[in-house]
Amino acid sequence: MQGRVEYLDRVTPGDATNTGTRTDLALRYTATPSDALSWYVYGQGSVDRTGGLARNERF
């Protein structure tokens, strides 16, 4: 399993929807049951956010 944390702190003068902070967490699980087959599951989500920044989520 792999994981990553990203912190974004952005200031865009005159654009409140693109200003704020956000902490995102991503996890990826990879399974390789055989040499011919490999698959993975990935998920990312915002765990903390301030200002007008949108959530950053994908599954």
Buried (B, 14 or more C-beta within 10 A) or exposed (E): EEEEEEEEEEEEEEEEEBBBBBBBBBEEEEEEEEEEEEEEEEEBEBEEBEBEBEEBEEE
